[in-house]
């Protein structure tokens, strides 16, 4: 069961008269006497009058920009939107390149791991650090190519996050 909201058939006329500025002087006398007799229409007139007063105050204080300012803002927004639309394919290609770079780093790392196990490299690095004066040991270390492998992996590990960050930012 729904509760019916009480209404009066003249409510709409009262609201229209109030919002158009005809109330109370430019309306029919019958409508004014009806508002005095009907509680619903009296409340509607009070609320609609408050709404009209608020509207008048807000319209008086509103700052409307000039047409040239509106045009300039619209042109700038259109330009920004066009730049974003033009950059979208480039951003997609950069992200694909970043994914390919990550895949290449992963495949190179896998290849390095299969060619020179890290246990061998880990055994070589401490002995190289403790015997750095021994040139013969240093030459065998470089001859095996472990330094280049370690440096290549370190370069990839250090620069990959920077490259990925630069590629994936939308600035």
N, C-alpha and C positions, 0 to 999 in steps of 0.2 A: 504494500500500500504506500503510495507516495503522497506526501503532503503538498497540497496545491498552494502556490504562492498567491496571495490575494493581489488582484490587479484591477485597474480601472481602464475603460476604453479610451479615456482622454489623456492618459499618461504620455503617449507619443506626441500629441499636440503640445503639451506643456513643455516637454523637453525641447522640441523644435523651436518653440517660441523663446525659451530661455537661451538656447545656444545661438540663435540668430540675432539676439539682442532686442527682440520685440517685447519682452516681458518687463514690466506689467503694463506699460502705457499703450503699446500698439496692438493689444489683443482685444478680442471681443469681451464685453463685460460679463457675458454668461460664463466664460472660461475662468475669469477672476473669481466670480461668486462660487463656482464649482470647487476651486482650490480651497476656498475658505470653509466649504462644507465637507469636503472629502479628505480624510486623514491620509490616505495613500497618495493622493495628488499633492497634498501639502508637503509631505516628506520628499516626494520626487522633485518638487519645485525647490526645496531647500538644498537637496544634494546637487541637483543640476546647476543651481545658482553658485554653489561653492566650486563646482568643477569649472564653470565659466569664469569665475573670478581668478582661479588658479591659472587657467589658460591665458587670460589677459595679462597677468603678471609675468608669466613665463615668456609670452610673446614680446612683451616690452623689454625684457632683459636678454633676449636671444641675440647673439651676434652672428649674423649671416655673413659668410665670406663673400668677397666680390666674385664676379663670374670669371675674371682672369685668374684668380687664385684657385678656384675650383677646376678650371681648365688645366692649369699648370700641374696641380696635384694628380689629375686624371692622366695627363700625359706622362708624368714621371712613373705612376703606377703601371701604365701600359708598357713603358720602357723596361721597367724591372721585370715584369711578367715575360716580355719578349726575351730578355737576357736569360732568365731561368729556363724558358722553353728551348732556347738555342744551346744552352750548356748541358741540358739533360742527356743527349747522346754522348757527349764527351765524358761526363761523369760516369755513365754506364761503361764506356770503354776503359776508363781509368780503373774502375772496380774489377773489370775482367782482367786487365793487366796485373792488378794487385793479386788476384787469385792465381794467375799464371806464374807470377813471381814466387808466391808462396809454394806452389806446386814444384817449381824448379828448385827452390831451396830444399824442399823435402826430398826430392829425388836425388839431388847432389849429396845431401846428408846421408841418404840410404846407400848411395854408391860409395861414399867415403867409408861408411861403417863396414861394408862388405869387403872393401879393398884393404883397409888397415884397421883392424879391430882396436877399440879404445883401450883395451888392456895393454896392447903393445905401446900405444902412444903414452899412456899413463906411466908405463915403466920407463920410457925414454925421457920424459920431461923432468922427473925428479933427478935422474942421474945426470942430465944435462945441467940442471941448476946447481948441483953440488960440485960438478967437475967442469965448470965453465972455462977454466984455464987450460984444460987439456984440448989442444987443437985437433989432435987425431980423433978424439971422441966427437968433437964438434963436426968434423968433416964427415964422419960416418952418419951422424945424425942428419946432416943436410943431404947427404948422398941418398939416404933412404926416402927423402922427400917428406919427412914428417913435419918439418917446419912449414912448408908450403901448405900442407893439408890443414895443419892447425891454424895457420894465419887465414886461410880461405874460409874455414868454418867460423872463426872468430869474427871476421869481417861480415859474413852473412848474418851471424847472430846479433851483431851490434847494429848494423845498418838496416836490416829488414824491418824492425819496428818503426824506425823513422820514416822509411820509404812508404810503408803501409799507412802510417798516420797522414803523411802528406797526400797520398793518393785518395784516401777515404774521407777526408774532411771536405765539407761542402762550401767552404769559404771562397 
